[in-house]
Structure formats: C-alpha cells, structure tokens
C-alpha cells in the first residue's frame, strides 16, 4: 500500500493553483467500516516533509461519509480511514468527488467524479499494473540477487538491475506521455513540472510538451512556475553568464561567485555524504595543484546539512579552495538556482563568468582546463 501511494506522490508532488473559491462535495462509500469510524481529510505539511495536517474529519454512517466546503484552488489532498496507515491521494477541487474506499486495501480505493480525479484514477490503474509486474519480478528473483551479491557476480547483478530498470522506465514513460495525450488535463501540468526532477531531463522535450498544453494550464500557478524553470534552464546553457550567488563559508564569512572568479572557475556541487563526489575529489585536488597558479579557481557548493561533517570532509580530502554551504541539503538556494538534481555536478566558467562546459569529471575535466589555460 505504501509503495503504491508513494508512486503517485512521486509522480505528482504537491501543487496548487490560483482560482476563485469553488464548492466541493466529497461523497464516499466505505463498505464494512463500523459506524462512528472517522475519515480524515488531510494535506501535506509544507513546513515538515513527510507530515500531514488534518483539514477536516467525517464519521462513517451506514457505510457512507461526506465532506463539504470551498476550496480557493485545486491541490493534492489525502483521505485517511481512521488510524489506517494508508492514504488515498486525490485532487481537491470544485465539483462532486466520489470515493470507494476498501478498508483492507486502501491502495486499491477508487476516486472519480471530477475530470482531474477521473484522470488520476486512470493513471493509478495503469501505474499499478506496472508496479505489480515489478513486485512479481522482484519476488521471483530475490534469491538470484542474494546469491549473485554474495558471489559478487556482477554479470548477473547487472542483468537483474537492467530488468528492473525496464519497469522503472515504463513508469517514467507513463507520466511523461500523459501531458501529450491530455493537453487540457489538470494533471498534465503536474507531470510536466515533475519532469524537472529527472536528472536526465530533456529541456527541449519539456518545452515542446509545455507549448502543447492548454492556455488555461499555462496560466496556473504551477504553469507559471514551469515558465520560470524553463527560463532559468536557458540561463544555465553553454555561453550564458553563470548566475551570481553568495553564501556562508566554513568560517561564517559570506563569499560570492563574482568575487571568486579566476581565468577559469569550476563551480563544484558536492556533499560529504556523496560517495561519487568524495571519489572524484583526489582528481580535483590534483587539477587544482597543477593549474591554480595559472588561474584556476574552484568554488565548491555543499549540499550538506551537518556543518561538522562538511568541514571534516573538506579537511580530510584536502580541498584547499573556496567553499560555501547554506546547510539545507537539496533545498540549498544555490543548488535550486542551478537546478541541481544529482551530484557531483560541475559548471566551468571562463574569465568573464560565462559557462563554457558542464558536468565534466576526471580526464574530461582536466582536458577542458588544459585547453583554456595550456598544458
């Protein structure tokens, strides 16, 4: 149940739109549920990830329950039956919303009544088919994975992971194809926004799909946020000036990109907890030693949350250059500004602060620096 619910949450995220207040009526059937049991209408707590706020509650009477009210804007909400850990995801919006809740299988509950919830129900059905196939595959191959892992048989392990990725790719394709098939659906703008969370996102594809959406969707709050994200991504393209930023260094002093520019500057996004980042650090240290005197500067932006671990990693890895971090994990404002979805990530700038390359590591990074500063 949790996996299926998470699947939908992962695909949709929490969004809201600015429209006039609209009346809603939620009518639910909860067969077999005792009279007096409560159903809770909930929303996500934006200030505390993973937490929920009870907006309203209703008692089950003869297997039925009802909510009525007004909503200023459509948004993702949840229904929870009594103390059941499972939640039903739906879109609270104007209109008549219908629920059929199965107390022993919350994940299979049905929603509908409004266009958005009809669309969501259709997506849920398709997503569950893929999820069920994935679960069956994992159950059938758990023993093989355990044996291969113990024997360090990378051939078998890679094959099994490749098979799992097929199902994962099907889920990505399902959500990515939805907007093109439903250009007027409320859900489409949600799925387009979700595409920005994919580290391998194709900005040209996002723009093409977004351009095909109905004008009313583009004028929603999330639609306008997508416009800003597209513009921001264009600002990070090769040849564009790198957006300036400031942040606290390990000693608490504020440092800025503009003040740290060299003949060539590497903006390096990393964290003490990032294994691939720590593995790459020796290469960057060697590069810095070879080229700093010729004009190479590095500004490392950490996605750490723990200041002590951040500083310890800097010292242990010998990272003798400019550092800053707001200690806000993935919500670091600099990481958000640069649309960082995975680390390590790098931007290489020329003397004027223009982006000349992105996401280079190892020998590719060294070759780029050498081409600018000379061997």
Secondary structure, DSSP 8 states (H G I E B T S, - for coil): -HHHHHHHHHHH---B-----EEEEEEEE-TT--TT-EEEEEEE-TTSTT-EEEEEEEE-BTTEEEEEEEESS-EEEEEEETT-S--EEEEE-SEEEEEE--TT-GGG-EEESSHHHHHHHHHHHHHHHHHHHHHHHHHHHHHHHHHHHHHT-HHHHHHHHHHHHHHHHHHHHHHHHHHHH-TT-HHHHHHHHHGGG-TT--HHHHHHHHHTS-HHHHTSHHHHHHHHHHHHHHHTSTTSB----EEE-TTS-EEEHHHH--SEEEEEEE-TT-HHHHHHHHHHHHHHHHHGGGTEEEEEEE--S-HHHHHHHHHHHT--SEEE--S-GGG-HHHHHTT--SSSEEEEE-TTSBEEEES--HHHHHHHHHHHH--
